[in-house]
Amino acid sequence: MPLHCESLFLLADSLDILKLGDQAAGYVDELETCQLKHHTVFRECYGDAYSKQKIHYKWHIANSLKKKPKNMSCWAPERRH
């Protein structure tokens, strides 16, 4: 499978977990695994120049779910960007 497809599928897997709402807190380990694989494949495919802040910010999601098992949606503010 081409790297860009693998990257997209891994991102979709992460989003599937996040779409579970508060139940996503039960899948934090799987989320971290998906995010790590996605980050690795994304950087390999596109390079560091495209690994901007949003790639970094996603690492905070799993940590937040571990601390407080509430899945806060940011879809409304993100739609502006």
N, C-alpha and C positions, 0 to 999 in steps of 0.2 A: 504494500500500500504506500502511495506517495506520502512523504512526511507532512505536507500541508493538510492532507485528508486526516491523517492520524491525529494531528494537532486539533483539528476541528471536532473530531469525534470525542476526544478526551475532554475538551471544553464542554461539549454537549452532555457528557456523563456528569461533570461537575454541576452543570445547571439542573440536570434531572434531580440530583440530590437536594439542591437548594430550593427547588420548587415544591419540596415536601413540607415547607413551612417549618413549624417548630419541631416536627418529627426529624428534620435533618440533623438535629443534635445527636441522634442515635447512630448516625452514619459519618461521624467526624473522621474516623480513621480512613474510611473509603474516600472521603472528600480530600483529605490530605494526600493520599496516594494518587488520586486523579490529578490534583493540582501539581504535584511534583513531576509526574510524567508529562503533563501538558507543558509545564514550564521548560522542561528539558528539551522536548521535541520542538516547541515553538522557537527556542533560542537556536537550536540546531538548524531549523528550517529558515528562519528569517534573520538571525543574528542579533547582536546586542542593541543595534541601533533602533530596533522596533520594540524592544523590551522596556517599555516606558512605565510610568507610575501605576497604571491600572494593573499591570502584571504584578507589580509589587504589592499593591493594596489587597489583592485577592488572598494573599497569605494571612491577612488578619481575620478573615472570615472564620476559618476553622478554630483559631485561638479564641475568638469571641464566643463561638458556640460552646467551647469547652468551659469557659468561665461562666457564661449565663446561657442556658439552653433556650434562647429566644432567637428566632431567625428574623432579623429586621430587614425588610425589603427596601431597596433603594431604587426601584424601577422608576418611580415618578421623577425624582431629580435627575436620574441618569438619562432620561429621554431628552433632556435639554441639550445634551452634548452630542 
